[in-house]
Structure formats: C-alpha cells, structure tokens
C-alpha cells in the first residue's frame, strides 16, 4: 500500500518510509503499530457493521507527485526506445525544430494510456552505427524527409519505404542523389535488350516510319477520310518485336522496384560514405569529403536525361534511316544521272563553241 502523504488516523503524523504500519483486517485502515497498541482497536470500529472500507484520502501533493512520476517514466521509455536526443512537440502541437524531420511516436497519458504524438528527431540520436547529424551531412538537401524514413526502416526492420520521385524518374533520381553506379546500371538495363536485338528493333521502326509517312502523304479531303486512312495504316502497323515487349516489362519493373527500394539503397549509400569518412582523421578533410560525395547534383541528373534521350533517338533514327533508305538511294541515283547529263551537255556545248 502506497501511504505517501497519508496521515496516521491515531497520531495524525504522515507515514514515512520504514514506519512499522499495521492494517485493520475489517476496513483496511492503516496505523502505526505503537498507536494501534495504545488505543487497542480500530478508530473506525463503530462503522464496521455498516461495511465501511477505508480509502486513501485526496492529497494535492500526492497527485502532483504521481503526475511527475508518470512523466518521468514516459520520458524514460522514450529515451530507451528512441534515444535521448529527441524532443516532443510543444503544447500547441507544433514541433520545436524539424531540421532532421519528425517521427511518429507515442507518449504516456495521465492514466498510463499510450497516445500518438509527433516526436522531433534530435541530431545526436543514433541511427544504426551513426548519428543523425552525420546522415544529415551526407544527405544535405531534404534531409528532414529522408531521415524519418531511415528511422522507420531501422525501428520496424522494414526493407522498403515509398519514394515517389524514384518511382517516376528512377534513373534521374539516382544520378541526382550521386549514385552514379546505380544510374549507369539502370540505363544499361533499359537498353540492353533492344541493343542485343538491334536488327529486329530497327526493322520495326523502319516499317512503322514508312507507314507513318503514307498517312502524312494521304490526300484526304475531309475528317472522315483522314480517320479511315489512319485506321487502314494502324491495321498494317507491325507488332513490336519480342525485344521491345520484354524491355517494356523491364522498364516497368525498374520503376516499381525503385519506388519501393530506393530509400533502402540510398540509406546503404549514406552508410558506405560515412564508413569511409570515419577513416579520415582530419575533420576538415572529412567534411569536404562528405560535401563532395554526398548531397545532390543537378548536372548529373541532366546528363542522365541526355544519355537516355540520345539512346532512344538513336534507335528510332536507325529505323527512320532504313525506312527512307530506298527512297534516298533512288533520289541520289536520279540526281547523279541528271548531273551526268548536264555535264555531258555542257561539254558538247563547249566543244561546239571551241570549234567555231
């Protein structure tokens, strides 16, 4: 029985830790053993017949002490789970600071219940083998968005979280985050199958280009005729080769997998850079290393976009050149014949003038 801030009903002195206390077997009222022996009976003996049960009286000091104890216990649990660097939100619900992001957590209510809250991530908290501020030195831009996701993966042992930018633009995102090896791998995966089956791909684009040219040159007098011409062309349009069909699914898989696992790959990249940085003894050199190897690069993203655009246009242009190849050859032959005739006529005219 917790008798803090409770008075002995006999001597009216507060119970203290270590006091010899006895409890009435009928109503449960406590008292010092010496006081009980002196009086010889329970002070509430005349109320036992009515079923009286003694209860701990209200005390403002006791209530404040209980509240403080609950707050200390909640802080201890948060520190045990998340580390001592985190801070809770302010009374108005807004975070004190979100430089490294906010993390969904729980706090203990007045009656011991768990309440959801938003906990601000502190710079000195441990995230795996490294501190949050160290991750921030590598991530730099948008670190308050990536670090909470890293926390979620680390605390829940999940292997993936969503990344919308990587879902839409996996290659560009990888290059932008300076993961150049991953960006090169994604480019190769997107074009390796078409390049290995280049003849069938070029043949497909060649036939498609020739049919598209027929539609452009169609002498349609009205909208209905134009639509009919388009329908006729589409019926003749060749089926994409197996290489392009396989490549379509490869690209789809790249987008889906990067959307799910991009943050996991990025977290590992950050850990690799931090592990290398730990081997650098000079603080300034270590800071320069993380600044150069971490962060983002718009130039790298633009270069990756240029490479993708160039490779795609090369495949299409090969097909277009083959589609127009025969026509260009005929035009070149006619031009050569015309030039030969013109040169011969000029030579005859010159000789005739010379003879005169």
C-alpha positions as CSV (number, residue, x, y, z in Angstrom):
1,X,0.0,0.0,0.0
2,X,1.3,3.4,-1.0
3,X,1.0,5.7,2.0
4,X,2.8,8.7,0.8
5,X,1.3,12.0,2.1
6,X,-1.2,10.0,4.2
7,X,-1.6,10.7,8.0
8,X,-1.9,8.1,10.7
9,X,-5.5,8.4,12.0
10,X,-4.3,8.0,15.6
11,X,-1.4,10.4,15.9
12,X,-2.1,12.4,12.7
13,X,1.5,12.2,11.7
14,X,2.4,11.5,8.0
15,X,3.6,8.0,7.4
16,X,7.2,7.8,6.4
17,X,9.3,5.2,4.7
18,X,10.3,2.5,7.1
19,X,7.5,3.1,9.6
20,X,6.0,0.0,11.3
21,X,2.5,0.0,10.0
22,X,-0.5,-2.3,10.7
23,X,-3.7,-2.5,8.8
24,X,-7.2,-3.2,10.2
25,X,-8.4,-6.5,8.9
26,X,-12.0,-5.3,8.7
27,X,-11.8,-1.9,6.9
28,X,-8.2,-1.7,5.8
29,X,-7.4,1.5,7.7
30,X,-3.6,1.8,8.4
31,X,-1.9,3.0,11.6
32,X,1.4,2.9,13.4
33,X,1.7,-0.3,15.3
34,X,2.5,1.6,18.5
35,X,-0.6,3.8,18.1
36,X,-2.7,0.7,17.5
37,X,-1.4,-1.0,20.7
38,X,-2.0,2.2,22.6
39,X,-5.7,2.6,21.6
40,X,-6.3,-1.2,21.3
41,X,-8.8,-1.1,18.5
42,X,-9.5,0.4,15.1
43,X,-10.7,4.0,15.2
44,X,-13.5,3.1,12.7
45,X,-14.7,0.1,14.7
46,X,-18.2,1.5,15.1
47,X,-18.6,1.7,11.3
48,X,-17.5,-1.9,10.5
49,X,-21.1,-3.2,10.8
50,X,-22.2,-0.9,8.0
51,X,-19.5,-2.2,5.7
52,X,-17.2,0.8,5.9
53,X,-14.0,0.5,3.8
54,X,-11.1,2.9,4.3
55,X,-9.8,4.7,1.2
56,X,-6.7,6.8,0.7
57,X,-7.8,10.5,1.1
58,X,-7.2,13.0,-1.7
59,X,-3.9,15.0,-1.5
60,X,-2.8,17.6,-3.9
61,X,0.9,16.8,-3.1
62,X,0.2,13.1,-3.9
63,X,-1.5,14.0,-7.2
64,X,1.4,16.2,-8.3
65,X,4.0,13.5,-7.3
66,X,2.1,10.9,-9.3
67,X,1.9,13.1,-12.3
68,X,5.6,13.8,-12.1
69,X,6.4,10.1,-11.8
70,X,4.3,9.3,-14.9
71,X,6.1,12.0,-16.9
72,X,9.5,10.7,-15.8
73,X,8.5,7.1,-16.7
74,X,7.2,8.3,-20.1
75,X,10.5,10.1,-20.7
76,X,12.5,7.1,-19.7
77,X,10.6,4.9,-22.1
78,X,11.0,7.3,-25.0
79,X,14.7,7.6,-24.3
80,X,15.0,3.8,-24.1
81,X,13.2,3.4,-27.4
82,X,14.4,6.4,-29.5
83,X,17.5,7.8,-27.7
84,X,17.9,10.8,-25.5
85,X,18.3,13.4,-28.3
86,X,14.6,13.6,-29.4
87,X,12.2,16.2,-28.2
88,X,8.5,16.2,-28.0
89,X,6.2,18.7,-29.6
90,X,5.2,21.9,-27.9
91,X,1.9,22.3,-26.1
92,X,0.3,23.7,-29.3
93,X,1.3,20.6,-31.2
94,X,3.9,22.3,-33.4
95,X,7.5,20.9,-33.4
96,X,10.3,22.7,-31.8
97,X,12.6,22.1,-34.7
98,X,12.4,19.9,-37.8
99,X,15.9,20.2,-39.3
100,X,16.1,16.4,-39.3
101,X,12.4,15.7,-39.6
102,X,9.6,14.4,-37.3
103,X,9.0,10.8,-36.3
104,X,5.6,9.3,-35.4
105,X,5.7,8.1,-31.8
106,X,3.6,7.5,-28.7
107,X,3.5,9.2,-25.3
108,X,2.0,8.1,-22.0
109,X,-1.2,9.8,-20.9
110,X,-2.3,10.8,-17.4
111,X,-3.7,7.4,-16.7
112,X,-1.0,5.3,-18.4
113,X,-2.6,5.1,-21.8
114,X,-0.5,5.5,-24.9
115,X,-1.2,8.5,-27.1
116,X,0.1,9.1,-30.6
117,X,2.4,12.1,-31.0
118,X,4.9,13.6,-33.3
119,X,8.5,13.5,-32.0
120,X,11.2,15.7,-33.4
121,X,14.4,13.8,-34.3
122,X,17.5,15.1,-32.5
123,X,20.9,15.5,-34.1
124,X,22.7,13.3,-31.6
125,X,20.3,10.3,-31.8
126,X,21.8,7.1,-33.1
127,X,20.6,5.7,-36.3
128,X,22.3,2.4,-36.7
129,X,26.0,2.9,-36.3
130,X,26.0,6.6,-37.0
131,X,24.4,9.8,-35.6
132,X,21.5,11.7,-37.2
133,X,23.7,14.8,-37.8
134,X,26.2,12.6,-39.7
135,X,23.4,11.3,-42.0
136,X,22.4,15.0,-42.5
137,X,26.0,15.8,-43.7
138,X,25.6,13.2,-46.4
139,X,22.0,13.8,-47.5
140,X,22.1,17.6,-47.2
141,X,19.1,18.6,-49.4
142,X,15.7,17.3,-47.9
143,X,17.4,15.5,-45.0
144,X,14.3,16.1,-43.0
145,X,12.3,13.9,-45.4
146,X,14.8,11.0,-45.7
147,X,16.0,10.7,-42.1
148,X,12.4,9.9,-40.8
149,X,12.2,7.2,-43.4
150,X,15.5,5.8,-42.4
151,X,14.2,5.8,-38.8
152,X,11.1,3.9,-39.8
153,X,13.2,1.2,-41.6
154,X,15.6,1.0,-38.7
155,X,13.0,0.8,-35.9
156,X,10.5,-1.5,-37.7
157,X,13.1,-3.6,-39.6
158,X,11.3,-2.9,-42.8
159,X,13.3,-3.2,-46.0
160,X,11.5,-0.6,-48.0
161,X,9.5,2.6,-47.9
162,X,7.9,4.6,-50.7
163,X,9.8,7.1,-52.8
164,X,7.6,8.9,-55.3
165,X,10.4,10.7,-57.2
166,X,12.3,7.4,-57.7
167,X,9.0,5.7,-58.9
168,X,8.5,8.3,-61.6
169,X,12.2,9.0,-62.6
170,X,14.4,6.2,-61.3
171,X,17.5,6.9,-63.4
172,X,17.3,10.7,-62.9
173,X,16.7,10.4,-59.2
174,X,19.8,8.0,-58.8
175,X,22.0,10.4,-60.7
176,X,20.6,13.4,-58.8
177,X,21.5,11.7,-55.5
178,X,25.0,11.0,-56.8
179,X,24.5,7.2,-57.0
180,X,26.3,7.1,-60.4
181,X,26.8,3.4,-60.5
182,X,23.1,2.7,-59.9
183,X,22.2,5.3,-62.6
184,X,24.5,3.6,-65.2
185,X,23.1,0.2,-64.3
186,X,19.5,1.4,-64.8
187,X,20.5,2.9,-68.2
188,X,22.0,-0.4,-69.3
189,X,19.0,-2.4,-68.1
190,X,16.7,-0.2,-70.1
191,X,18.6,-0.6,-73.4
192,X,20.5,-3.9,-73.2
193,X,17.7,-6.0,-74.7
194,X,17.0,-3.6,-77.6
195,X,20.7,-3.3,-78.4
196,X,21.1,-7.1,-78.3
197,X,18.2,-7.4,-80.8
198,X,19.1,-4.2,-82.8
199,X,18.1,-5.6,-86.2
200,X,14.6,-6.5,-85.2
201,X,14.1,-3.2,-83.4
202,X,15.4,-1.2,-86.3
203,X,13.2,-3.2,-88.7
204,X,10.2,-2.4,-86.6
205,X,10.8,1.3,-86.5
206,X,11.6,1.2,-90.3
207,X,8.2,-0.3,-91.1
208,X,6.4,1.9,-88.7
209,X,8.1,5.0,-90.1
210,X,7.2,4.0,-93.7
211,X,3.6,3.5,-92.7
212,X,3.5,6.8,-90.9
213,X,4.8,8.6,-94.0
214,X,2.0,7.1,-96.0
215,X,-0.5,8.6,-93.6
216,X,1.2,12.0,-93.8
217,X,1.1,11.9,-97.6
218,X,-2.5,10.8,-97.7
219,X,-4.6,13.1,-99.8
220,X,-7.7,13.2,-97.5
221,X,-10.4,15.6,-98.4
222,X,-12.2,15.6,-95.1
223,X,-12.0,14.4,-91.4
224,X,-13.8,11.1,-92.2
225,X,-11.3,10.2,-94.9
226,X,-8.4,11.1,-92.7
227,X,-9.7,8.8,-89.9
228,X,-10.3,6.0,-92.4
229,X,-6.7,6.4,-93.7
230,X,-5.4,6.3,-90.1
231,X,-7.4,3.1,-89.4
232,X,-6.0,1.4,-92.5
233,X,-2.5,2.4,-91.5
234,X,-3.0,1.1,-88.0
235,X,-4.2,-2.3,-89.3
236,X,-1.0,-2.6,-91.3
237,X,1.2,-1.5,-88.4
238,X,3.7,-4.3,-87.4
239,X,3.6,-5.8,-84.0
240,X,6.5,-4.7,-81.7
241,X,9.3,-7.3,-81.6
242,X,9.8,-9.6,-78.6
243,X,12.8,-7.5,-77.6
244,X,10.7,-4.3,-77.2
245,X,8.0,-6.2,-75.3
246,X,10.5,-7.6,-72.9
247,X,12.1,-4.2,-72.5
248,X,8.7,-2.7,-71.7
249,X,8.3,-5.1,-68.7
250,X,11.9,-4.4,-67.6
251,X,11.3,-0.7,-67.5
252,X,8.0,-1.2,-65.6
253,X,9.8,-3.4,-63.1
254,X,12.6,-0.8,-62.7
255,X,10.0,1.9,-61.8
256,X,8.2,-0.3,-59.3
257,X,11.2,-1.6,-57.6
258,X,12.9,1.8,-57.4
259,X,9.7,3.2,-56.0
260,X,9.8,0.7,-53.2
261,X,13.6,0.1,-52.5
262,X,15.2,3.5,-53.5
263,X,15.3,4.7,-49.9
264,X,16.9,1.4,-48.8
265,X,19.6,1.8,-51.5
266,X,20.1,5.4,-50.5
267,X,20.5,4.5,-46.8
268,X,23.2,2.0,-47.6
269,X,24.9,4.5,-49.8
270,X,25.0,7.0,-46.9
271,X,26.3,4.4,-44.6
272,X,29.1,3.5,-47.0
273,X,30.1,7.1,-47.3
274,X,30.0,7.6,-43.5
275,X,32.1,4.5,-43.0
276,X,34.7,5.8,-45.5
277,X,34.6,9.3,-43.8
278,X,35.5,7.7,-40.4
279,X,38.8,6.6,-41.8
280,X,39.7,10.3,-42.5
281,X,41.3,11.7,-39.3
282,X,41.3,15.3,-40.3
283,X,37.9,17.0,-39.5
284,X,38.1,19.5,-42.4
285,X,39.1,16.8,-44.9
286,X,36.3,14.6,-43.7
287,X,33.8,17.4,-44.0
288,X,35.0,18.2,-47.6
289,X,34.8,14.5,-48.5
290,X,31.1,14.3,-47.4
291,X,30.2,17.5,-49.0
292,X,31.6,16.4,-52.4
293,X,30.5,12.8,-52.3
294,X,27.1,13.5,-50.7
295,X,24.3,15.9,-51.4
296,X,22.8,16.2,-54.9
297,X,23.9,17.0,-58.4
298,X,21.5,18.7,-60.9
299,X,24.2,18.4,-63.6
300,X,24.4,14.6,-63.2
301,X,20.6,14.3,-63.5
302,X,20.7,16.4,-66.7
303,X,23.5,14.3,-68.1
304,X,21.5,11.1,-67.4
305,X,18.4,12.6,-69.1
306,X,20.6,13.4,-72.1
307,X,22.0,9.9,-72.3
308,X,18.5,8.4,-72.2
309,X,17.3,10.8,-74.8
310,X,20.3,10.1,-77.1
311,X,20.0,6.3,-76.9
312,X,16.3,6.4,-77.6
313,X,16.7,8.7,-80.6
314,X,19.5,6.5,-82.0
315,X,17.2,3.5,-82.0
316,X,14.4,5.5,-83.7
317,X,16.7,7.2,-86.1
318,X,18.2,3.9,-87.3
319,X,14.8,2.8,-88.2
320,X,13.9,6.0,-89.9
321,X,17.0,5.9,-92.0
322,X,16.3,2.4,-93.1
323,X,12.7,3.3,-93.9
324,X,13.8,6.2,-96.0
325,X,16.9,4.4,-97.3
326,X,15.5,3.1,-100.5
327,X,13.8,6.4,-101.4
328,X,17.0,8.3,-100.6
329,X,19.0,5.9,-102.8
330,X,16.6,6.4,-105.7
331,X,16.8,10.1,-105.3
332,X,20.6,10.0,-105.2
333,X,20.7,7.9,-108.4
334,X,18.4,10.3,-110.2
335,X,20.4,13.3,-109.1
336,X,23.6,11.6,-110.3
337,X,22.1,10.8,-113.7
338,X,20.8,14.4,-114.1
339,X,24.2,15.8,-113.1
340,X,25.9,13.4,-115.6
341,X,23.6,14.5,-118.4
342,X,24.1,18.2,-117.6
343,X,27.9,17.8,-117.5
344,X,27.8,16.0,-120.9
345,X,25.6,18.7,-122.5
346,X,27.9,21.4,-121.1
347,X,30.9,19.6,-122.6
348,X,29.3,19.3,-126.0
349,X,28.3,23.0,-126.0
350,X,31.9,24.0,-125.0
351,X,33.4,21.8,-127.8
352,X,31.0,23.3,-130.4
353,X,31.9,26.8,-129.3
354,X,35.6,26.0,-129.4
355,X,35.4,24.7,-133.0
356,X,33.8,27.8,-134.2
